[in-house]
Each structure stands twice: as structure tokens, then as C-alpha cells.
Amino acid sequence: MLSMNKSKLAFNATRSIAQINQSRNIYRFPLESDINITKTGKTKIAHGLGGRHSRTGYQVSVFGGTGFLGKILTSKLAKHGTITIAPFRNGRSKRHLKVCGDLGVVNFHEFDIRNLKSIEESVAHSDVVVNLLGSSTNTKNFSMADANIEGSNRIAKISKDFGVDRFVQVSSYNADPNSPSEFFATKGIAEEVVKQHYPDATIVRPAPMYGRNSKFLNDMLSIKVFGGNIIYRQEVYPTHVEQVAQALEKIVYDDSTAGKTYELYGNERYSRVELREMLKYMIHLNQYGFFPAASGYDMPAPEFLVKIWCLLNGKLNPSLEAFDYDTYRRSTLHQKIDPSALTYKDLGIVSDELADWLYKYVKPHIIASSQAKNRTVYGKEEVLKLRDYVNSPKNYLDLFGYGSKN
Ligand SMILES: NC(=O)c1ccc[n+]([C@@H]2O[C@H](COP(=O)([O-])OP(=O)(O)OC[C@H]3O[C@@H](n4cnc5c(N)ncnc54)[C@H](OP(=O)(O)O)[C@@H]3O)[C@@H](O)[C@H]2O)c1
């Protein structure tokens, strides 16, 4: 037994770094060297071959880790053994994070943005803090300013006080302190507030993100919508949530990204109206021909009515993720690209095409009864054809225009 352990030790000792790195390539280990020095001079030593039992030596706090992007980022960080702190406020929303990493890698800490001590405990031993916490609605307990500005302010200030090396702030496309939209304005102000504490914070502005169960696509899948012609008119460059998480993972380990601003967006510009039309076909609302698909069960409405409806909706249902007045305001603001910001390219990432992924993410929403009748699988080419079709002029008298989309 003893001799077997000895020979194992000898085997491990004789393995060259090159061999280990070669094995790591299989797992796409995020770090290039085993010994890394942080900005404040702390030494981080990586262990293992790059898989689940490895450790990168880093500790990262991910605020908003229970959200759509947060859970993917946490999983990317934890799978190579970065000790991850996931501050949470809702016990149920954190459960799925438990299995993202090896035992002891994903650590939970209950917190509230009003409770400073809970924030202190969440960042106390971390090397990097990533702030994904954000809200696009005013709820009963927290306004957008509370969550986006004050939340970021407190997290950044406390992180600085506790000597956290780096701060990564996830903002939003169109973030601008002077924006007429409350969401874009609060995100813009939050960037400035964070920079007061961390002048070298990395700012990441994602475009609307699609992925499994994304709000971006799910919002457009509802069958009945009042005033969809207004609400969905915004034009954006949707991006894949997996790639935003990949970019954030790179940023976390790469100190040269400190102080830079990244805008992460897809290559193709889509209007939400156009995407919604495409989705109607893909989820087989078109099974009865052209007419119901083109108008769906939507109720197009004049702008002033939608405006009033959104205003009332926001006031009467403040805790619902419903169409509120800011949704109306955002519908008027197309996505603007900041030419001075860095992009995926600067991180060595080639942006995904929405057409490659759309069907995969929409498939679970296909109405079961219609699956039997229409089994079209929308590959990239079909999706692009569909896009051309929904944008082409229609013969509105051809109520049963079977085949016309081919
Ligand atoms: N999704 C997009 O298309 C998009 C586009 C542009 C920018 N962004 C920004 O990117 C970031 C991540 O987006 P996401 O889609 O992952 O957001 P998300 O799913 O809505 O997640 C938001 C996270 O913030 C937390 N949070 C919100 N308000 C809070 C509060 N008052 N106190 C404590 N925690 C709070 C949520 O906690 P709970 O889980 O407990 O609710 C959740 O973990 C956000 O800052 C968002 O504004 C997103």
C-alpha cells in the first residue's frame, strides 16, 4: 500500500507542466499560468488539471448570481474551481447554483442591499466582485434607482473598503444618465457612481440577451398582446447570454481589462416586431394560414392608448414584470452602439448569430397540438428565409396563403 502511494507521488512529481497544460486544454482552463499575481500583489496558485476538482486560486463574489446571466456566469466560474460567493435574497432562486461546482466551491450568503453588514460579509475575502444586480421595473420595495444606482453604490463602496482588487459592473445597452428611460438613465448613473469608488472598474454593457428561458424571447411569445405594434418597435442587436457570460469570465481573470468599457452585442439588427412575427410562425401559430399569423391574436393600438395603458399598468401592478411606462419609453429608443467601446472582438470572441440559436430556444414553446401538424425544423437558412418573408409585402386578401412563405 505504502509503496503504491510512493509510486503515485513519484508519478505526479515527474509530470511536466507541459503535460498538465495539455490536459487542461481539454477543459479549456481559463488561466494560462499556475501562479497569478493580482493587482494588489496577492499570489493566486492554481491546482489540478482544470476540471471540477481543480482550483483557480481566485475568489469571486457575483451579485445577481441568481438571475438569468448570473447563473451561467457562476457555473462558468465554479466549474474550474473559482471559489464563488453567491449573495442571494430568495432561498428558492439560489438552489440550482449548488451543483455548478465542486463541494465548497459555490457558497451562499443571504443579503439585502439595505443591510450593509450582509454586503460586507459577501465581499470580505473576494478578489473580484461582479455586479449583475439590476432591475428594469419599479417594484413595491425597490425602485429602479434603489436597485441599479444605490445597490451598485453600496456594493462598490464596501468592496473598495474591504480591499477587493477589481470591480466589474454589468450595465446595459443605451446606458446614459440623460436618457428619457428610467432604466437606461439609472444604469448610466450607476456606471458613474461605480467609477467614483473604482476608477478602474470594468463596465460591461450587454445588448438584450437571448438564451434558454430568456425574458427577451419569452416576452415576445405571449399569444395575446395589446399594442404590440408600439411595445415591440424597438430595434436591437440581440446577443447570446452564453457569450456574455464567457466574456465576463475572461474579464474576471484578465487584469488588462480593468478600466475598460465593453459593449457586447450581436451582428444583426432586429426589430422586436419582426422577431415576434417570426416567432409566431416558429411556434406554429401559422398552422391555419397566413392571416392569423400575421396579426396573431394581437390587438394593434394607437400610440396614445398604449401610453395610457402602460402608465396604468405600472401604477396598478408595481410588483409585476408587466409592461409599465418605462417599457413604453424604451420602445422609442433603438439600440445605439458606442463606437469608442470595446466589443467581443477585443476579447477574442466571435459573436454568435441569432438565426443559429433561435429555434433551439423557441422549440420548448411550440404549442403541443400543432407539433403533430407542423414539424418544420428551423435551421439557420429557414430562419433567414422566414425573416425575409415576414418583412416582405403581403397580400392581405390571401387569408389562407399556404406555401406563400416558401
Ligand atoms: N437580460 C437582458 O437582456 C439585459 C439587457 C441589458 C442589461 N441587462 C443587465 O444585466 C444584468 C443581468 O441581467 P439578467 O437578465 O440576468 O437579470 P435578472 O435575471 O433580472 O437578474 C437580476 C438579479 O438581480 C437581483 N436583484 C434585482 N433587484 C434586486 C434587489 N432589489 N435586491 C437584491 N437583488 C436584486 C435578482 O435577484 P432575485 O433572483 O432575488 O430576484 C437577480 O439575481 C442586470 O443588471 C440587467 O439589468 C440585462
PDBQT file of the ligand as one rigid body, heavy atoms in Angstrom, charges set to zero:
ROOT
HETATM    1  N1  LIG A 501     -31.425  40.428 -19.741  1.00  0.00    +0.000 N 
HETATM    2  C1  LIG A 501     -31.130  41.364 -20.617  1.00  0.00    +0.000 C 
HETATM    3  O1  LIG A 501     -31.492  41.273 -21.775  1.00  0.00    +0.000 OA
HETATM    4  C2  LIG A 501     -30.301  42.559 -20.173  1.00  0.00    +0.000 A 
HETATM    5  C3  LIG A 501     -30.027  43.576 -21.098  1.00  0.00    +0.000 A 
HETATM    6  C4  LIG A 501     -29.244  44.657 -20.694  1.00  0.00    +0.000 A 
HETATM    7  C5  LIG A 501     -28.745  44.708 -19.403  1.00  0.00    +0.000 A 
HETATM    8  N2  LIG A 501     -29.041  43.704 -18.524  1.00  0.00    +0.000 N 
HETATM    9  C6  LIG A 501     -28.494  43.806 -17.163  1.00  0.00    +0.000 C 
HETATM   10  O2  LIG A 501     -27.655  42.690 -16.947  1.00  0.00    +0.000 OA
HETATM   11  C7  LIG A 501     -27.750  42.273 -15.589  1.00  0.00    +0.000 C 
HETATM   12  C8  LIG A 501     -28.132  40.809 -15.536  1.00  0.00    +0.000 C 
HETATM   13  O3  LIG A 501     -29.309  40.620 -16.303  1.00  0.00    +0.000 OA
HETATM   14  P1  LIG A 501     -30.299  39.396 -16.034  1.00  0.00    +0.000 P 
HETATM   15  O4  LIG A 501     -31.167  39.262 -17.225  1.00  0.00    +0.000 OA
HETATM   16  O5  LIG A 501     -29.525  38.237 -15.549  1.00  0.00    +0.000 OA
HETATM   17  O6  LIG A 501     -31.175  39.983 -14.839  1.00  0.00    +0.000 OA
HETATM   18  P2  LIG A 501     -32.204  39.191 -13.917  1.00  0.00    +0.000 P 
HETATM   19  O7  LIG A 501     -32.406  37.799 -14.379  1.00  0.00    +0.000 OA
HETATM   20  O8  LIG A 501     -33.395  40.079 -13.763  1.00  0.00    +0.000 OA
HETATM   21  O9  LIG A 501     -31.421  39.118 -12.537  1.00  0.00    +0.000 OA
HETATM   22  C9  LIG A 501     -31.267  40.245 -11.759  1.00  0.00    +0.000 C 
HETATM   23  C10 LIG A 501     -30.549  39.857 -10.484  1.00  0.00    +0.000 C 
HETATM   24  O10 LIG A 501     -30.538  40.999  -9.625  1.00  0.00    +0.000 OA
HETATM   25  C11 LIG A 501     -31.134  40.641  -8.392  1.00  0.00    +0.000 C 
HETATM   26  N3  LIG A 501     -31.861  41.781  -7.874  1.00  0.00    +0.000 N 
HETATM   27  C12 LIG A 501     -32.660  42.633  -8.551  1.00  0.00    +0.000 A 
HETATM   28  N4  LIG A 501     -33.138  43.566  -7.725  1.00  0.00    +0.000 NA
HETATM   29  C13 LIG A 501     -32.631  43.295  -6.506  1.00  0.00    +0.000 A 
HETATM   30  C14 LIG A 501     -32.757  43.900  -5.229  1.00  0.00    +0.000 A 
HETATM   31  N5  LIG A 501     -33.504  44.979  -5.037  1.00  0.00    +0.000 N 
HETATM   32  N6  LIG A 501     -32.094  43.341  -4.173  1.00  0.00    +0.000 NA
HETATM   33  C15 LIG A 501     -31.335  42.251  -4.341  1.00  0.00    +0.000 A 
HETATM   34  N7  LIG A 501     -31.166  41.619  -5.532  1.00  0.00    +0.000 NA
HETATM   35  C16 LIG A 501     -31.815  42.150  -6.589  1.00  0.00    +0.000 A 
HETATM   36  C17 LIG A 501     -32.070  39.494  -8.687  1.00  0.00    +0.000 C 
HETATM   37  O11 LIG A 501     -32.278  38.752  -7.509  1.00  0.00    +0.000 OA
HETATM   38  P3  LIG A 501     -33.530  37.723  -7.395  1.00  0.00    +0.000 P 
HETATM   39  O12 LIG A 501     -33.130  36.498  -8.153  1.00  0.00    +0.000 OA
HETATM   40  O13 LIG A 501     -33.654  37.506  -5.941  1.00  0.00    +0.000 OA
HETATM   41  O14 LIG A 501     -34.696  38.443  -7.990  1.00  0.00    +0.000 OA
HETATM   42  C18 LIG A 501     -31.257  38.731  -9.729  1.00  0.00    +0.000 C 
HETATM   43  O15 LIG A 501     -30.299  37.924  -9.114  1.00  0.00    +0.000 OA
HETATM   44  C19 LIG A 501     -28.773  43.184 -14.926  1.00  0.00    +0.000 C 
HETATM   45  O16 LIG A 501     -28.106  44.208 -14.272  1.00  0.00    +0.000 OA
HETATM   46  C20 LIG A 501     -29.562  43.728 -16.089  1.00  0.00    +0.000 C 
HETATM   47  O17 LIG A 501     -30.095  44.994 -15.808  1.00  0.00    +0.000 OA
HETATM   48  C21 LIG A 501     -29.804  42.640 -18.880  1.00  0.00    +0.000 A 
ENDROOT
TORSDOF 0
